[in-house]
Amino acid sequence: MIRKGGVKIAITGKGGAGKTTISCGLAFKFRDNENQVIAVDCDPDTNFALALGFPNPADIKPISQLKEMIAERTGVESLDKPQTFFKLNPKVDDIPDKYAVSHNGIKLLVMGKVCKAGSGCMCPENTFIKRLISHLVLEKNQVVILDMVAGTEHIGRGTAANVDVALIVVEPTKLGVLTGLNAENLLKQSGIKKISFIGNKIVNIDDEIFLKENIHSDFLGFIHLNKTLEQNRGIFKFDKSLEREFDEVFKKLVMED
């Protein structure tokens, strides 16, 4: 589906579907296959750092809270009041090197909450974050994994734009299917051409059949409910069965040069 390295992947789905689980598994798989991985937490709940095993994840300051820096870069006096005019192309190229934290072979950027009530998401913070996501430069064997906000609203805001591949995580429920199909439609409208599904929280073959019968699109694989994940209290770790399932997903996702 994609060439090895040099790719930006957005993981999306409804709340609780397991986006962060899938994001972690793929981040570790790309890392273990000699890629430089930049993990980007776009979810306001900021669970990606914890799941990846970063020490003291609560101490990682989200980019959106760097208010003085964002105000300066977007050309406004303050972010504490609504802004009508601000720079749409602020300088962001130095942000990854300055603010990414590293652990266990993975770099992490935490975006944080970007939208204000009533702003329609046209605010300096959101513009800065979208610009940063778009700017992340990909070199050979560099992979960006975006753990997106739950639901589909972010797709309409354009924060999932400028990615190479979108993976929609679905659980085997009617609501999961409905949200997944809606996300697929919005992603196609946004111009993303490579879109696939991953079934998560699978219990048995009936769950796989249910998803395939209701979603007539490409599935990269199915990840079963896993006791190891439940026992690790939010920290992602492979066991043999989980790693085997992610190996299958990874092989379908990556085309060797």
QUIMOWO-V73749 format. One record per residue. RES is the residue in three letters. SS is DSSP state (helix for helix, strand for strand, loop for the rest). D_CENTER is the distance of its C-alpha to the mean C-alpha in Angstrom with 2 decimals. Layout:
BEGIN
res = [RES RES]
ss = [SS SS]
d_center = [D_CENTER D_CENTER]
END
This chain:
BEGIN
res = [MET ILE ARG LYS GLY GLY VAL LYS ILE ALA ILE THR GLY LYS GLY GLY ALA GLY LYS THR THR ILE SER CYS GLY LEU ALA PHE LYS PHE ARG ASP ASN GLU ASN GLN VAL ILE ALA VAL ASP CYS ASP PRO ASP THR ASN PHE ALA LEU ALA LEU GLY PHE PRO ASN PRO ALA ASP ILE LYS PRO ILE SER GLN LEU LYS GLU MET ILE ALA GLU ARG THR GLY VAL GLU SER LEU ASP LYS PRO GLN THR PHE PHE LYS LEU ASN PRO LYS VAL ASP ASP ILE PRO ASP LYS TYR ALA VAL SER HIS ASN GLY ILE LYS LEU LEU VAL MET GLY LYS VAL CYS LYS ALA GLY SER GLY CYS MET CYS PRO GLU ASN THR PHE ILE LYS ARG LEU ILE SER HIS LEU VAL LEU GLU LYS ASN GLN VAL VAL ILE LEU ASP MET VAL ALA GLY THR GLU HIS ILE GLY ARG GLY THR ALA ALA ASN VAL ASP VAL ALA LEU ILE VAL VAL GLU PRO THR LYS LEU GLY VAL LEU THR GLY LEU ASN ALA GLU ASN LEU LEU LYS GLN SER GLY ILE LYS LYS ILE SER PHE ILE GLY ASN LYS ILE VAL ASN ILE ASP ASP GLU ILE PHE LEU LYS GLU ASN ILE HIS SER ASP PHE LEU GLY PHE ILE HIS LEU ASN LYS THR LEU GLU GLN ASN ARG GLY ILE PHE LYS PHE ASP LYS SER LEU GLU ARG GLU PHE ASP GLU VAL PHE LYS LYS LEU VAL MET GLU ASP]
ss = [loop strand strand loop loop loop strand strand strand strand strand strand strand loop loop loop loop loop helix helix helix helix helix helix helix helix helix helix helix helix helix helix loop loop loop strand strand strand strand strand strand loop loop loop loop loop loop helix helix helix helix loop loop loop loop loop helix helix helix loop loop loop helix helix helix loop helix helix helix helix helix helix helix helix loop loop loop loop loop loop loop loop loop loop loop loop loop loop loop loop loop loop loop loop helix helix helix helix helix loop strand strand strand loop loop strand strand strand strand strand loop loop loop loop loop loop loop loop loop loop loop loop loop helix helix helix helix helix helix helix helix helix helix helix helix loop loop loop loop loop loop strand strand strand strand strand strand loop loop loop strand loop helix helix helix helix helix loop loop loop loop loop loop loop strand strand strand strand strand strand strand loop loop helix helix helix helix helix helix helix helix helix helix helix helix helix helix helix helix loop loop loop loop strand strand strand strand strand strand strand strand strand loop loop helix helix helix helix helix helix helix helix helix helix loop loop loop loop strand strand strand strand strand strand loop loop helix helix helix helix helix loop loop loop loop loop loop loop loop helix helix helix helix helix helix helix helix helix helix helix helix helix helix strand strand loop loop]
d_center = [18.04 16.89 18.86 18.28 16.48 15.88 12.75 9.47 7.02 4.55 4.21 6.43 9.74 12.38 12.76 13.80 12.85 11.10 7.31 7.53 10.46 9.15 6.41 9.61 11.93 10.59 10.30 13.87 15.08 14.33 15.87 18.79 19.41 20.17 17.09 16.03 12.45 10.59 7.75 6.29 6.28 6.34 8.00 11.76 12.51 11.09 11.35 9.12 12.24 14.58 13.01 13.02 16.61 16.78 20.23 20.76 17.18 18.84 20.45 17.42 17.89 15.06 15.49 16.38 19.30 20.87 23.00 25.91 23.95 21.99 25.34 27.04 24.56 24.55 28.29 28.84 31.11 28.98 25.77 27.80 29.21 28.11 28.09 29.42 29.28 26.78 25.54 22.93 22.36 22.33 22.42 19.10 19.80 20.89 18.05 16.06 19.41 20.64 17.89 15.54 16.65 17.21 17.93 18.80 17.88 14.33 13.70 11.47 11.01 10.79 10.85 12.53 14.15 15.15 17.36 20.98 22.98 24.99 23.45 21.92 18.95 21.23 21.43 21.38 18.38 16.13 17.75 17.22 13.45 13.14 15.62 13.91 10.63 13.18 15.40 13.53 16.23 15.91 18.91 20.06 18.23 15.33 11.76 8.62 5.43 2.49 1.90 3.93 7.63 9.75 12.04 12.67 14.05 11.27 11.91 15.50 14.94 13.53 10.36 8.72 11.88 12.76 10.31 12.26 10.73 8.96 8.95 10.16 10.78 14.32 16.96 20.61 21.78 23.03 20.61 17.66 19.19 19.91 16.46 15.08 17.87 17.43 13.80 15.18 17.99 16.12 13.85 17.18 18.78 16.31 17.43 14.66 16.96 15.07 13.63 13.95 13.87 13.61 16.07 15.52 18.22 20.88 24.41 26.66 27.35 28.00 24.34 23.44 26.32 25.33 21.89 23.48 26.28 24.19 21.41 23.18 20.34 19.04 17.79 16.48 17.67 18.16 17.29 20.16 20.58 21.11 23.58 22.37 19.03 21.16 23.58 21.27 20.59 16.82 16.73 15.38 18.25 19.35 22.66 24.45 23.48 19.74 19.77 21.83 19.44 16.47 19.04 19.76 16.22 15.90 19.32 18.64 15.51 17.38 20.73 22.97 24.66]
END
